[in-house]
Amino acid sequence: MSNEETLIEFPCSFPIKVMGHSGPEIREAIERAIAKKAGTGLPADIQTRPSRTGKYMAYTVTCTYHSKVELDAMYQAFTSIDGVNIVL
């Protein structure tokens, strides 16, 4: 499979998990990243789930993507946010 091939059929609604420290800064940064990449469509949903201790927050961000390039760009935008530990 080449770098541009994928098993995902586009356009599609795709959830990305973003996990990091709890606090409004990360959610605001996620919303800014989505707005900056407006070509990916509007977020269908941003769900949050705190860790048992409340120290961390998991965000499930579902957007509509039209290509692998758009999906990869959103992953990159989320991983570059300060305080984000994992993007799945």
N, C-alpha and C positions, 0 to 999 in steps of 0.2 A: 504494500500500500504506500503510495507516495505521501508527501507531507500535506497535500491539499485534499486527499481523499478522506472520507469519513463515512461512518455507518449511519450518521444522523441525516435525516431528510429535512431540508430547509424549504420554506420558513417553518419554524417550530417554536413552541413555547418550552423553555428549558429552565429548570431550577438550578441555581448555584448556591451552595452553602458557604457562608462567610462567618468565621468564628474569631472572636477577639475579646478584648477586655470590655467589661460592661461600661456603659456611659453613652450619653447622647452624641458625642463627637463621631463615633464610628458610624452610627446610623446616618448622620448628616453627611458624612463623607461618602457613604454608599449612595445616597440620593443625589449628591453632586456628580458622582461618577456616572450614574445613569443619565442624568440630564446632559452631561457633556457628550455622551455617546448616544444622543437622541436618535440617531439613525437605526438603533437596534429596536426601536419601538418603546412603548410605554410599559413600565413594570405592571404585570398583571397582579402582582402581590409581593409584599415584603412582610414575611412572618418572623416573629421573634420568639426565642425560647431561652430563658436564663438557665445558667448552670445551677446545680443544687445549692451551692454556696452564694450565688449571686455575683461572683467575681467576674464571670465570663458570660457572653451573650452569643447565641447562634442566630444568624439571620438566614432565612431562605428567601432568595431573591429570584422571582420568576419573571423573565422578560421574553419577548418574541425576537428571535434572531433570524436573519435572512441569509447568513453565510457563516462558514467556519471562521472567516476572518473577523466578523463581528463578535462571535462568541469568544474567540481567543483574546480579542481586545478587551472585552469586559472582564475576563479572568485576570488579565494583566492589570487593569485599572483597580480591581479589588485587592490584588496582592500588594499593590504599592501604597495602600492606606496604612498610615502609622497606627499601631495597636492591633492590626489584624494578624492573627497567628496562623490560620489555616484557611485555604479556599479550596473547596471541593466541587 
